[in-house]
Each structure stands twice: as C-alpha cells, then as structure tokens.
Amino acid sequence: MATRAFGQRQVKLALISIPIEIYPAAKPRAAVTFRHIHEPTGKIVQYEKVVSGVGPVDRDGRAKSGPEKKAAARPKTATKKEASRCRSV
C-alpha cells in the first residue's frame, strides 16, 4: 500500500512557488546516515583529520576554537579618526 502525504505546502522563492508534500518516516526511530560508499567494495569511506605540512592529528592534538580565539582572528575596525585620514586621499 502506498504511503499518503499528511501535509501539503508551498515553498516560495522570490517569484517561484514550489509545491511539496510531507510524508511520514518509513520507520519512526530509524537512524539517518549520510556516508560515502566505495562502490567496488561496498565499504564506508573514512576521512582523517589532517594538518597541511604536519600530517594526521589525533583527538588529543585538537582544540576547539572559542570566541576568544575567533576575536583575535577578526580584522580590526578603524576608528573615526583613522577613517577620516583614509578619506582625504
């Protein structure tokens, strides 16, 4: 027996309207995975964390970048005084 849509909606993008239908999941608690499969062998393709010029890095060698590390990487904004000097060219 075919599954019936339990909802119909329209997705609007600018002047285009795309109709969509919402269907229930085939299995209520099924895990969804998005993995690449090597076709000849049927095995899962695995990726490793690598630093250019250094090589593979294990879990102990990695650190998350927090707000304080991101702030240092942001470009500095010019003050009004610095900006006025740039405009007088």
Residue frames as qw, qx, qy, qz and C-alpha x, y, z in Angstrom:
[[0.000, 0.889, 0.458, 0.000, 0.00, 0.00, 0.00],
 [0.406, 0.511, -0.019, 0.758, 1.37, 3.41, -0.95],
 [0.325, -0.419, -0.450, 0.718, 2.12, 5.94, 1.76],
 [0.089, 0.845, 0.428, 0.308, -0.12, 9.00, 1.77],
 [0.276, 0.341, -0.201, 0.876, 1.14, 12.52, 2.32],
 [0.308, -0.646, -0.634, 0.292, -0.09, 14.03, 5.58],
 [0.088, -0.802, -0.131, 0.576, 0.67, 17.60, 4.57],
 [0.563, 0.524, 0.349, 0.536, 0.97, 19.76, 1.50],
 [0.244, -0.788, -0.070, 0.561, 2.79, 23.10, 1.49],
 [0.558, 0.774, 0.086, 0.287, 4.24, 25.68, -0.88],
 [0.591, -0.446, 0.068, 0.669, 7.84, 26.90, -0.68],
 [0.348, 0.918, 0.177, 0.068, 8.13, 30.39, -2.14],
 [0.598, -0.307, 0.207, 0.711, 11.46, 31.62, -3.50],
 [0.025, -0.263, 0.248, 0.932, 11.14, 35.11, -4.94],
 [0.556, 0.239, -0.160, -0.780, 8.65, 34.74, -7.81],
 [0.528, 0.116, -0.811, -0.222, 8.73, 30.92, -7.87],
 [0.666, -0.300, 0.400, -0.554, 6.42, 28.75, -5.79],
 [0.372, 0.254, -0.887, -0.101, 7.36, 25.06, -5.38],
 [0.806, -0.324, -0.044, -0.493, 4.73, 22.59, -4.15],
 [0.189, 0.341, -0.889, 0.242, 5.93, 19.99, -1.61],
 [0.807, -0.341, -0.307, -0.371, 4.26, 17.07, 0.13],
 [0.194, -0.549, 0.701, -0.412, 5.17, 15.85, 3.62],
 [0.825, -0.036, -0.529, -0.196, 5.31, 12.09, 4.22],
 [0.721, -0.621, 0.263, -0.158, 5.76, 10.18, 7.48],
 [0.012, -0.607, 0.793, 0.057, 9.07, 8.39, 8.06],
 [0.724, 0.099, -0.633, -0.255, 9.16, 4.75, 6.99],
 [0.675, -0.267, -0.609, 0.321, 10.48, 3.70, 10.43],
 [0.299, -0.920, -0.196, -0.162, 9.68, 6.01, 13.36],
 [0.491, -0.814, 0.270, 0.151, 13.07, 5.83, 15.09],
 [0.877, 0.285, 0.131, 0.364, 15.31, 4.87, 12.19],
 [0.398, -0.666, 0.195, 0.600, 18.74, 6.49, 12.22],
 [0.603, 0.793, 0.080, 0.041, 19.54, 8.53, 9.13],
 [0.592, -0.499, 0.343, 0.532, 23.16, 8.43, 7.99],
 [0.538, 0.833, -0.084, -0.097, 24.89, 10.19, 5.14],
 [0.590, -0.505, 0.544, 0.317, 28.00, 8.22, 4.28],
 [0.487, 0.628, -0.480, -0.372, 30.05, 7.78, 1.15],
 [0.894, -0.082, 0.439, -0.038, 30.34, 4.17, 0.00],
 [0.051, -0.519, 0.719, 0.458, 33.24, 2.80, -2.08],
 [0.781, 0.277, -0.106, -0.550, 31.34, 1.18, -4.97],
 [0.604, 0.346, -0.712, -0.093, 33.68, -1.72, -5.82],
 [0.279, 0.098, -0.867, 0.401, 33.96, -2.97, -2.22],
 [0.477, -0.616, -0.516, -0.357, 30.76, -1.60, -0.65],
 [0.567, -0.356, -0.455, 0.587, 32.75, -0.33, 2.37],
 [0.117, -0.961, -0.235, 0.085, 32.31, 3.05, 4.08],
 [0.516, 0.549, -0.137, 0.644, 34.81, 5.76, 3.09],
 [0.551, -0.722, -0.260, 0.330, 36.50, 7.17, 6.20],
 [0.307, 0.818, -0.095, 0.477, 38.21, 10.54, 6.48],
 [0.684, -0.364, -0.324, 0.543, 41.02, 11.52, 8.81],
 [0.107, -0.988, -0.052, 0.103, 41.83, 14.92, 10.31],
 [0.768, 0.136, 0.096, 0.618, 44.99, 16.23, 8.67],
 [0.130, -0.903, 0.031, 0.409, 47.04, 19.42, 9.15],
 [0.702, 0.686, -0.060, 0.181, 48.80, 20.59, 5.99],
 [0.296, 0.729, -0.499, 0.364, 52.56, 20.22, 6.38],
 [0.382, -0.468, 0.669, -0.433, 52.18, 18.20, 9.61],
 [0.309, 0.031, -0.933, -0.179, 50.07, 15.17, 8.74],
 [0.548, -0.486, -0.624, -0.272, 47.32, 13.29, 10.62],
 [0.119, -0.398, 0.470, -0.779, 46.27, 14.65, 14.03],
 [0.345, -0.300, -0.883, 0.109, 44.75, 12.53, 16.83],
 [0.329, -0.787, -0.466, -0.234, 41.97, 13.66, 19.19],
 [0.582, -0.616, -0.197, 0.493, 44.46, 14.86, 21.82],
 [0.430, -0.096, 0.222, 0.870, 46.12, 17.23, 19.35],
 [0.009, -0.547, -0.492, -0.678, 42.93, 19.12, 18.51],
 [0.078, -0.367, -0.516, 0.770, 41.30, 22.03, 20.33],
 [0.176, 0.765, 0.599, 0.156, 38.04, 23.81, 19.66],
 [0.229, 0.242, 0.023, 0.942, 38.15, 27.44, 18.67],
 [0.150, -0.663, -0.638, 0.361, 36.20, 29.55, 21.14],
 [0.141, 0.947, 0.271, 0.095, 35.00, 33.15, 20.98],
 [0.357, -0.837, 0.236, 0.340, 38.32, 34.43, 22.36],
 [0.550, -0.162, 0.610, 0.547, 40.26, 32.72, 19.56],
 [0.380, 0.638, 0.572, 0.348, 37.85, 33.96, 16.90],
 [0.072, -0.975, -0.135, 0.164, 38.09, 37.54, 18.20],
 [0.429, -0.608, 0.421, 0.519, 41.85, 37.53, 17.64],
 [0.471, 0.136, 0.699, 0.521, 41.36, 36.38, 14.06],
 [0.251, 0.845, 0.473, -0.010, 38.83, 39.13, 13.22],
 [0.441, 0.419, 0.075, 0.791, 40.13, 42.14, 11.30],
 [0.221, -0.445, -0.392, 0.775, 40.43, 45.31, 13.34],
 [0.196, 0.826, 0.474, 0.234, 37.91, 48.03, 12.53],
 [0.368, 0.292, -0.065, 0.880, 39.19, 51.54, 12.02],
 [0.124, -0.596, -0.491, 0.623, 38.27, 54.34, 14.43],
 [0.300, 0.895, 0.327, -0.048, 36.60, 57.52, 13.12],
 [0.159, -0.863, 0.319, 0.359, 39.93, 59.35, 13.28],
 [0.448, -0.242, 0.755, 0.414, 41.71, 56.62, 11.26],
 [0.463, 0.550, 0.677, 0.155, 38.86, 56.51, 8.74],
 [0.170, 0.952, 0.124, -0.223, 38.95, 60.28, 8.21],
 [0.253, -0.663, 0.541, 0.451, 42.65, 60.06, 7.36],
 [0.473, 0.089, 0.810, 0.335, 41.91, 57.43, 4.68],
 [0.373, 0.754, 0.540, -0.025, 39.18, 59.51, 3.02],
 [0.005, 0.910, -0.082, -0.407, 41.40, 62.54, 2.41],
 [0.596, -0.123, 0.590, 0.530, 43.20, 60.91, -0.50]]
